[in-house]
């Protein structure tokens, strides 16, 4: 069963330029290339969406696709034990509007 780790957040208006710089560091850390995370196993796909119309200006949704819940847990455990937790995560948290951040796990549904 495919599952998705979904992060939703809003970047502070005055931090938009810093967010672009952060994403370059993020891409380097995760070895992101052509829509795929190279550094850690288990991620089937990754997508970043930016709010275009309506909703919250500066809003983003990140979707991480995994084969199953165990793969998602293994991935996030490895990430949180890496230097991401001490270097990039605090930088990211300074860029967002705190009350807007959420992390959810979704599963695919056949209709």
Secondary structure as UniProt FT lines:
FT   STRAND          3..11
FT   HELIX           13..15
FT   HELIX           16..30
FT   STRAND          32..33
FT   TURN            34..35
FT   STRAND          36..37
FT   TURN            41..42
FT   STRAND          43..50
FT   TURN            57..58
FT   STRAND          59..66
FT   HELIX           69..81
FT   TURN            83..87
FT   HELIX           88..93
FT   TURN            94..95
FT   HELIX           98..100
FT   STRAND          102..107
//
